[in-house]
Amino acid sequence: MKPALQLKLSQHLTLTPQLQQSIRLLQLSTLELKQELENYLRENPFLEREDEIPESSAANGAVTDFSAAGGEPRAADARNERDERDDMNREAEASSPVDRDEEAWGGDGAYGEEPYFSSSASGAADDDDRDFQEIQAAASKLADHLSWQLGLTPLSDRDRILVRMLIESLDEDGYLTLSLEELAQMLPDEIGVEPEELRAALGILQHFDPAGVGARNAQECLLLQLAARRAEEGVSEERGENGAGDGAFDRIYDLAREIISGHLEQLAARDFASLKKLAGGDEETLRAAHRLILSLNPRPGAQYATLEARYITPDVVVKKIRGEWLAQINSAAYPRLRVNRLYADICAGQRGSALSGQLQEARWLLKNVQQRFDTIIRVAQEIVRRQRGFFDYGEVAMRPLILREIAETLGLHESTISRVTTQKYMATPRGIFELKYFFGSHVATDVGGACSATAIRALIKQLIAAENKKKPISDNKITEILGQQGIVVARRTVAKYREMLNIPPANLRKSL
């Protein structure tokens, strides 16, 4: 065959750069969107924030605001915003405590200016509050807390080094995960550390605060805490704590120690019949020992762990206005960007320059951001309309809803609804929820209707919360109760929903 040229016509879908940017912005969360816009602000000189515009320039018309819908100027917006700020400032000044102080001290006729202490005192107080909050926010780590106690303990240099090595070997929960033999092998041979020396150093560490630190397993951790608790409260029968009579106080601690030493599995399985034999049939003593064990902390070092705070800025706020639930865009999540009119006018006179492309990109960005929030509010309003029962009565009134229903109603693709509802949050009087929370599968009812899976989980949670703790209801019983209410659901479905709620089975919910 000889090589030849052929012409072929075909159709294919091409994503323009503007459409690609629109899709990318739509799937970003609020925090990711702010970071993305910060990058555009640094790279594109035509973009700027509205709050960065000087009032004098806005009054002279040097810079005009461009709407995010397409870069068209909005006339007199700068002047109107300035007038609103002036009105707000006048209202604030009318109710300002500084003005009241001036009137009390004679106003301008007495001193001619506001009192000195009115600003300095408040500034000092703000600084003190800020410093206090920073100190409170800086949580002490477990290693630092133990090292501080080590510095106050009189020890030889060798013992101090060994205890410090053990401190550095603890995990976040305060456990020593390596054995003493393994730690001894990790040290250089010239040091000559024996496991017995490490065992003595571990004994010193286990007397530090918090109680239970340095334990090698949960059993040892609870025993250390129980011993510390007994030493603090005392074991004298004359004290009669916890309402105990002659020797009852000692029996509670002895029974708790015996349960922890050899019967933790029975306690975890709620096998109270076997545990009653240890107590000699004394249910009151067993109940007191059970409460004592539950008061212990199996993770003593967790209180010193550094937790990363996750902040959520809701995209939509839902309020009830005149008897109707309405969804509105959260102003705190809406970016205030504009195109610099001065730069745009300069670029308009230089067609074909490299800056023309950046100006067009800036206008595309503003349009895509506006389109993003328009799509979010449309989806949120439709969710609120369909889930009105939730806002009125809670989870038990949640209706079954899928993405396709919203997509067909709004004339959008199902993938677009999926992007809108991912990492987008709605602030309601009942809390802050991700938009995906309002979607769920349906379960058939005996009358031919449908019930939301979220509503069924709420019913299961209510039934378990109201159960008798001595005789908790089983999954089969929950299935029967739901069936009496017209909800047809299998036992395995009830078990799955219960696990999703992090609720243990009936045998593990049983208590004395």
MIZA-939503 format. One record per residue (C-alpha): residue in three letters; residue number from 1; x, y, z. Coordinates in steps of 0.2 Angstrom, whole numbers, plus 2048, in hexadecimal, padded with zeros to 3 digits. Each point is the difference from the previous one (the first is absolute). Layout:
// residues N
residuo  num  u  v  w
ALA  NUM  X  Y  Z;
...
This chain:
// residues 512
residuo  num  u  v  w
MET  1  800  800  800;
LYS  2  806  811  7FC;
PRO  3  7FE  80F  80C;
ALA  4  7F3  80C  7FC;
LEU  5  7F7  80F  807;
GLN  6  7ED  7FF  805;
LEU  7  7F4  80D  807;
LYS  8  7F4  7FA  80D;
LEU  9  7F2  80A  809;
SER  10  7FB  7FC  812;
GLN  11  7F8  808  80F;
HIS  12  808  800  811;
LEU  13  7FD  80A  810;
THR  14  80E  80C  804;
LEU  15  801  808  811;
THR  16  805  812  7FE;
PRO  17  80C  808  80D;
GLN  18  7F1  80A  807;
LEU  19  7F5  7F1  802;
GLN  20  80F  7F6  808;
GLN  21  802  80F  80D;
SER  22  7ED  800  803;
ILE  23  800  7ED  804;
ARG  24  810  802  80B;
LEU  25  7F9  80E  80A;
LEU  26  7EF  7F7  803;
GLN  27  808  7F1  808;
LEU  28  80B  80A  80C;
SER  29  7FB  803  812;
THR  30  7FF  811  808;
LEU  31  812  7FF  807;
GLU  32  807  7F9  7F0;
LEU  33  7F7  80E  7F6;
LYS  34  808  80E  80A;
GLN  35  811  7F8  7FE;
GLU  36  7FD  7FF  7ED;
LEU  37  7FA  812  7FF;
GLU  38  80F  806  80A;
ASN  39  80B  7F8  7F2;
TYR  40  7F7  809  7F3;
LEU  41  801  811  809;
ARG  42  813  7FE  801;
GLU  43  802  7FB  7EE;
ASN  44  7F3  80B  7F7;
PRO  45  803  813  803;
PHE  46  7EE  804  7FA;
LEU  47  7F8  7F7  80F;
GLU  48  7FE  809  811;
ARG  49  7F5  7FF  80F;
GLU  50  7F2  80C  802;
ASP  51  806  805  812;
GLU  52  811  805  7F9;
ILE  53  7F9  80F  7F6;
PRO  54  803  811  808;
GLU  55  7F0  80A  803;
SER  56  808  80F  7F7;
SER  57  803  7F6  7F0;
ALA  58  7EF  7F9  801;
ALA  59  7F8  811  802;
ASN  60  80A  807  7F1;
GLY  61  7FB  7F2  7F5;
ALA  62  811  7FA  7FE;
VAL  63  7FB  7EE  804;
THR  64  7EF  7F9  7FC;
ASP  65  7FA  7EF  807;
PHE  66  7FD  7F2  7F3;
SER  67  7F3  7F4  804;
ALA  68  805  7EE  801;
ALA  69  7F4  7FB  7F2;
GLY  70  80B  806  7F2;
GLY  71  80A  80F  804;
GLU  72  7F3  80E  7FD;
PRO  73  802  810  80B;
ARG  74  7F3  803  80D;
ALA  75  7FD  812  801;
ALA  76  800  809  811;
ASP  77  803  7F0  809;
ALA  78  810  808  808;
ARG  79  7F6  810  805;
ASN  80  7F1  7F6  807;
GLU  81  80C  7F4  80A;
ARG  82  809  810  807;
ASP  83  7EF  807  805;
GLU  84  7FB  7F0  809;
ARG  85  811  800  809;
ASP  86  7FD  812  806;
ASP  87  7EF  7FC  806;
MET  88  806  7F1  80A;
ASN  89  80E  80A  807;
ARG  90  7F4  80E  806;
GLU  91  7F5  7F2  808;
ALA  92  80F  7F9  809;
GLU  93  806  811  806;
ALA  94  7EE  804  806;
SER  95  801  7F0  80C;
SER  96  813  801  803;
PRO  97  805  7FE  812;
VAL  98  80E  80D  7FD;
ASP  99  7F2  80D  7FC;
ARG  100  7F7  7FC  810;
ASP  101  811  802  80A;
GLU  102  803  811  7F8;
GLU  103  7EE  805  805;
ALA  104  803  7FB  812;
TRP  105  811  809  800;
GLY  106  7F9  810  7F9;
GLY  107  802  7FC  7ED;
ASP  108  80A  80B  7F5;
GLY  109  7FD  80F  80C;
ALA  110  80A  7F7  80E;
TYR  111  80E  7F8  7F7;
GLY  112  7FE  803  7EE;
GLU  113  805  7EE  7FB;
GLU  114  7FC  7EF  805;
PRO  115  807  7F9  810;
TYR  116  811  7F8  7FF;
PHE  117  7FB  7F1  80A;
SER  118  7F1  7FC  7F5;
SER  119  80C  7F9  7F2;
SER  120  810  7FB  80A;
ALA  121  7F6  7F6  80C;
SER  122  7F6  7F7  7F3;
GLY  123  810  7FC  7F6;
ALA  124  809  7F9  80F;
ALA  125  7F1  7F5  804;
ASP  126  800  7FA  7EE;
ASP  127  812  7FC  801;
ASP  128  7FE  7F7  810;
ASP  129  7F2  7F6  7F9;
ARG  130  809  7FC  7F1;
ASP  131  810  7FA  80A;
PHE  132  7F5  7F5  80B;
GLN  133  7F7  7F8  7F1;
GLU  134  811  7FC  7F8;
ILE  135  806  7F9  810;
GLN  136  7F1  7F5  801;
ALA  137  801  7FB  7EE;
ALA  138  812  7FA  802;
ALA  139  7FC  7EF  807;
SER  140  80F  7F7  80A;
LYS  141  806  7F0  7F8;
LEU  142  801  7F1  80A;
ALA  143  813  7FF  7FE;
ASP  144  802  812  806;
HIS  145  7F5  7FC  80F;
LEU  146  809  7F1  805;
SER  147  811  808  7FD;
TRP  148  7FB  80E  80C;
GLN  149  7FC  7F4  80D;
LEU  150  810  7F7  7FD;
GLY  151  80A  810  803;
LEU  152  7F8  801  811;
THR  153  804  7EF  805;
PRO  154  811  7FD  809;
LEU  155  808  7F2  7F6;
SER  156  812  7FC  7FB;
ASP  157  806  805  7EF;
ARG  158  7FF  7EE  7F9;
ASP  159  7EE  7FD  807;
ARG  160  7FB  811  7F9;
ILE  161  806  7FB  7EE;
LEU  162  7F7  7EF  801;
VAL  163  7F0  808  805;
ARG  164  801  80D  7F3;
MET  165  803  7F2  7F3;
LEU  166  7F0  7F8  806;
ILE  167  7F7  810  7FE;
GLU  168  805  802  7EE;
SER  169  7FB  7EE  7FD;
LEU  170  7EE  803  805;
ASP  171  7F2  801  7F3;
GLU  172  7F2  80D  800;
ASP  173  7F5  7F7  80C;
GLY  174  80F  7FE  80D;
TYR  175  803  7EE  7FD;
LEU  176  812  7F8  7FE;
THR  177  7FE  7F5  7F1;
LEU  178  811  7F9  800;
SER  179  806  7F3  80D;
LEU  180  80E  804  80C;
GLU  181  80B  7F3  7F7;
GLU  182  7FE  808  7EF;
LEU  183  804  811  808;
ALA  184  810  7F9  808;
GLN  185  805  7F8  7EF;
MET  186  7FE  811  7F8;
LEU  187  80D  808  80B;
PRO  188  812  800  7FD;
ASP  189  80A  7F1  808;
GLU  190  80C  80C  809;
ILE  191  7F2  807  80A;
GLY  192  7FD  7EF  808;
VAL  193  7ED  803  804;
GLU  194  7F7  7F0  806;
PRO  195  7ED  7FE  7FF;
GLU  196  800  801  813;
GLU  197  806  812  800;
LEU  198  7F3  804  7F3;
ARG  199  7F3  7F7  80B;
ALA  200  805  80B  80F;
ALA  201  7FF  810  7F4;
LEU  202  7EF  7FB  7FA;
GLY  203  7FA  7FE  812;
ILE  204  805  812  803;
LEU  205  7F7  806  7F0;
GLN  206  7F0  7F7  805;
HIS  207  7FF  80B  80F;
PHE  208  7FF  80F  7F6;
ASP  209  7F0  80A  7FB;
PRO  210  7F5  7FB  7F7;
ALA  211  7FC  7F0  809;
GLY  212  803  7F1  7F5;
VAL  213  80D  807  7F5;
GLY  214  80E  7F4  7FC;
ALA  215  7F5  7F1  7FF;
ARG  216  803  7F2  7F4;
ASN  217  7EE  7FB  7FD;
ALA  218  7EE  805  805;
GLN  219  800  7F5  80F;
GLU  220  810  807  808;
CYS  221  7F9  811  7FC;
LEU  222  7F0  7FE  80A;
LEU  223  809  7F7  80E;
LEU  224  80C  80F  802;
GLN  225  7F2  80C  800;
LEU  226  7F6  7F6  80C;
ALA  227  80F  7FF  80C;
ALA  228  802  813  7FE;
ARG  229  7EE  803  804;
ARG  230  800  7F5  80F;
ALA  231  810  809  807;
GLU  232  7F7  811  7FD;
GLU  233  7EF  7FB  808;
GLY  234  807  7F5  80D;
VAL  235  7FA  7EF  805;
SER  236  7FB  803  812;
GLU  237  7F0  7F8  805;
GLU  238  7FC  80F  80C;
ARG  239  7FE  80C  7F1;
GLY  240  7F1  7F6  7FA;
GLU  241  801  808  7EE;
ASN  242  7F4  7FC  7F3;
GLY  243  7F3  7FC  80D;
ALA  244  80A  7F0  805;
GLY  245  7FF  7F8  810;
ASP  246  80C  7F6  80A;
GLY  247  80D  7F9  7F3;
ALA  248  7F5  804  7F1;
PHE  249  80C  80D  7FA;
ASP  250  80E  7F4  7FF;
ARG  251  7F6  7F2  7F8;
ILE  252  7FB  80C  7F2;
TYR  253  812  804  7FC;
ASP  254  805  7ED  802;
LEU  255  7F2  7FB  7F5;
ALA  256  805  80D  7F3;
ARG  257  812  7FA  800;
GLU  258  7FB  7EE  7FE;
ILE  259  7F5  804  7F1;
ILE  260  80D  80A  7F8;
SER  261  80E  7F3  803;
GLY  262  7F7  7F0  7F9;
HIS  263  7EE  804  7FA;
LEU  264  801  80F  7F5;
GLU  265  7F9  7F5  7F1;
GLN  266  7F0  7FC  80B;
LEU  267  7FE  812  804;
ALA  268  802  805  7EE;
ALA  269  7F3  7F3  7FB;
ARG  270  7F4  806  80E;
ASP  271  800  7EF  807;
PHE  272  7FA  806  811;
ALA  273  7FA  7EE  805;
SER  274  812  7FA  801;
LEU  275  806  810  809;
LYS  276  7F3  7FE  80D;
LYS  277  808  7F0  806;
LEU  278  810  80A  803;
ALA  279  7F6  80C  80B;
GLY  280  7F8  7F2  809;
GLY  281  7EF  805  7F9;
ASP  282  801  812  807;
GLU  283  7F9  80A  7F2;
GLU  284  802  810  808;
THR  285  813  7FE  802;
LEU  286  801  7FA  7EE;
ARG  287  7F7  80F  7FB;
ALA  288  80C  80C  80A;
ALA  289  80F  7F7  7F9;
HIS  290  7F9  801  7EE;
ARG  291  7FE  813  802;
LEU  292  812  801  807;
ILE  293  807  7F7  7F1;
LEU  294  7F6  80B  7F4;
SER  295  807  810  808;
LEU  296  812  7FB  7FC;
ASN  297  808  806  7F0;
PRO  298  807  7F3  7F4;
ARG  299  809  80E  7F6;
PRO  300  809  80B  80D;
GLY  301  80B  809  7F3;
ALA  302  7F2  804  7F5;
GLN  303  7FC  810  809;
TYR  304  811  807  7FB;
ALA  305  7FE  7FC  7EE;
THR  306  800  80E  7F4;
LEU  307  7EF  800  7F7;
GLU  308  7FF  809  7EF;
ALA  309  7F1  80B  800;
ARG  310  7F5  800  7F0;
TYR  311  7F7  80F  7FC;
ILE  312  7F1  800  7F5;
THR  313  7F9  810  7F7;
PRO  314  7EE  7FC  7FB;
ASP  315  7FC  804  7EE;
VAL  316  7ED  802  803;
VAL  317  7F6  806  80E;
VAL  318  7EE  7FA  803;
LYS  319  7F4  80B  809;
LYS  320  7ED  800  803;
ILE  321  7F9  810  7FA;
ARG  322  7ED  803  801;
GLY  323  7FD  7EE  802;
GLU  324  80A  7FA  7F2;
TRP  325  811  7F8  800;
LEU  326  80C  80A  7F4;
ALA  327  812  7FD  7FB;
GLN  328  80C  80E  7FE;
ILE  329  813  801  7FB;
ASN  330  80B  803  80F;
SER  331  808  811  7FE;
ALA  332  80F  7FA  809;
ALA  333  803  7F2  7F3;
TYR  334  7FD  80C  7F1;
PRO  335  810  807  7F9;
ARG  336  800  813  7FD;
LEU  337  80B  802  7F0;
ARG  338  7FF  80D  7F2;
VAL  339  80A  805  7F1;
ASN  340  80A  810  801;
ARG  341  7F8  80C  7F5;
LEU  342  810  80B  7FE;
TYR  343  80A  7F1  7FA;
ALA  344  7F2  7FA  7F5;
ASP  345  7FF  812  7F7;
ILE  346  812  800  7FD;
CYS  347  800  7EE  7F9;
ALA  348  7F1  805  7F5;
GLY  349  80A  80C  7F6;
GLN  350  80E  7F3  7FD;
ARG  351  7F7  7F2  7F7;
GLY  352  80A  7F1  7FC;
SER  353  80C  802  80F;
ALA  354  804  7F2  80B;
LEU  355  7F5  809  80E;
SER  356  7F0  7FD  7F6;
GLY  357  801  7EE  804;
GLN  358  802  802  812;
LEU  359  7F1  80D  800;
GLN  360  7F5  7F3  7F7;
GLU  361  806  7F2  80D;
ALA  362  7FB  80C  80E;
ARG  363  7EE  803  7F9;
TRP  364  7FE  7ED  7FD;
LEU  365  805  7FD  812;
LEU  366  7F3  80C  807;
LYS  367  7F3  7F8  7F5;
ASN  368  804  7EF  805;
VAL  369  800  804  813;
GLN  370  7EF  808  7FE;
GLN  371  7FA  7F1  7F7;
ARG  372  807  7F4  80D;
PHE  373  7F6  809  80E;
ASP  374  7F0  801  7F5;
THR  375  801  7ED  7FD;
ILE  376  803  7FD  813;
ILE  377  7F1  80B  805;
ARG  378  7F4  7F8  7F3;
VAL  379  805  7EF  807;
ALA  380  7FE  805  812;
GLN  381  7EF  808  7FD;
GLU  382  7FA  7F0  7F8;
ILE  383  806  7F6  80E;
VAL  384  7F8  80B  80D;
ARG  385  7EF  7FF  7F6;
ARG  386  801  7ED  800;
GLN  387  806  7FE  812;
ARG  388  7F5  80C  808;
GLY  389  7FA  7F3  80C;
PHE  390  812  7FE  807;
PHE  391  801  813  804;
ASP  392  7F0  7FF  809;
TYR  393  801  7F0  809;
GLY  394  811  7F9  7FF;
GLU  395  808  7F0  7F9;
VAL  396  7F1  7F5  802;
ALA  397  7F7  80B  7F3;
MET  398  80E  7FE  7F3;
ARG  399  7FA  7FB  7EF;
PRO  400  809  7F4  7F4;
LEU  401  809  80A  7F3;
ILE  402  80D  7FC  7F2;
LEU  403  80B  80B  7F5;
ARG  404  7F6  7FC  7F0;
GLU  405  7F0  808  807;
ILE  406  809  810  803;
ALA  407  809  7FF  7EF;
GLU  408  7F0  7FD  7F7;
THR  409  7F7  80E  809;
LEU  410  80E  80D  7FD;
GLY  411  804  7FA  7EF;
LEU  412  812  7FC  805;
HIS  413  80B  7F1  7FE;
GLU  414  801  7F4  80E;
SER  415  813  802  801;
THR  416  7FD  813  803;
ILE  417  7F5  7FC  80F;
SER  418  80D  7F5  807;
ARG  419  80D  80D  7FE;
VAL  420  7F5  80D  808;
THR  421  7FB  7F5  80F;
THR  422  812  7FA  804;
GLN  423  809  80B  80D;
LYS  424  7F3  80D  800;
TYR  425  7F7  803  811;
MET  426  7EF  807  805;
ALA  427  7FE  80A  810;
THR  428  7EF  7FC  808;
PRO  429  7F7  803  811;
ARG  430  803  7ED  802;
GLY  431  813  801  7FD;
ILE  432  80C  800  7F2;
PHE  433  7FE  7F2  7F3;
GLU  434  809  7FC  7F0;
LEU  435  7F4  801  7F1;
LYS  436  802  7ED  7FD;
TYR  437  7F9  7FD  811;
PHE  438  7EE  804  7F9;
PHE  439  802  7F2  7F3;
GLY  440  7FC  7EE  805;
SER  441  7F8  7F0  7F9;
HIS  442  7EE  7FB  803;
VAL  443  7F8  7F1  809;
ALA  444  7EF  7FA  7FB;
THR  445  7F1  801  80C;
ASP  446  7F2  7F4  801;
VAL  447  7F4  80E  7F9;
GLY  448  80A  801  7F0;
GLY  449  80A  810  805;
ALA  450  812  803  804;
CYS  451  80A  805  80F;
SER  452  811  807  801;
ALA  453  80F  7F6  807;
THR  454  804  810  80A;
ALA  455  7EF  800  808;
ILE  456  802  7ED  804;
ARG  457  811  803  808;
ALA  458  7F8  80E  80B;
LEU  459  7F2  7F4  805;
ILE  460  80C  7F2  805;
LYS  461  80A  80D  80A;
GLN  462  7F0  805  809;
LEU  463  7FB  7EE  804;
ILE  464  811  7FC  807;
ALA  465  801  810  80A;
ALA  466  7EF  7FC  808;
GLU  467  804  7ED  804;
ASN  468  802  7F8  810;
LYS  469  813  7FF  803;
LYS  470  7FE  7EF  80A;
LYS  471  7F6  7F8  7F1;
PRO  472  805  809  7F0;
ILE  473  7F6  7FD  7F1;
SER  474  808  7F5  7F2;
ASP  475  801  803  7EE;
ASN  476  7F1  7F4  7FD;
LYS  477  7F5  80A  80C;
ILE  478  805  810  7F8;
THR  479  7FB  7F9  7EF;
GLU  480  7EF  7FB  807;
ILE  481  7FD  811  808;
LEU  482  804  808  7EF;
GLY  483  7F4  7F4  7F7;
GLN  484  7F2  805  80C;
GLN  485  803  812  7FA;
GLY  486  7FF  7FB  7EE;
ILE  487  812  800  7FC;
VAL  488  806  7F0  7F7;
VAL  489  812  7FD  804;
ALA  490  80A  7F0  803;
ARG  491  80A  7FC  810;
ARG  492  811  801  7F7;
THR  493  7FB  812  7FA;
VAL  494  7FC  805  812;
ALA  495  811  7F9  805;
LYS  496  809  809  7F2;
TYR  497  7F7  811  805;
ARG  498  804  7FD  812;
GLU  499  813  7FD  7FC;
MET  500  800  810  7F6;
LEU  501  7FA  809  810;
ASN  502  80E  7F8  80A;
ILE  503  7F4  7F7  80B;
PRO  504  806  7EF  807;
PRO  505  7F4  7F1  7FF;
ALA  506  7F4  7FC  80E;
ASN  507  80B  7F4  80A;
LEU  508  80E  80E  801;
ARG  509  7F3  80D  805;
LYS  510  7FA  7F6  80F;
SER  511  804  808  811;
LEU  512  7FD  7FC  812;
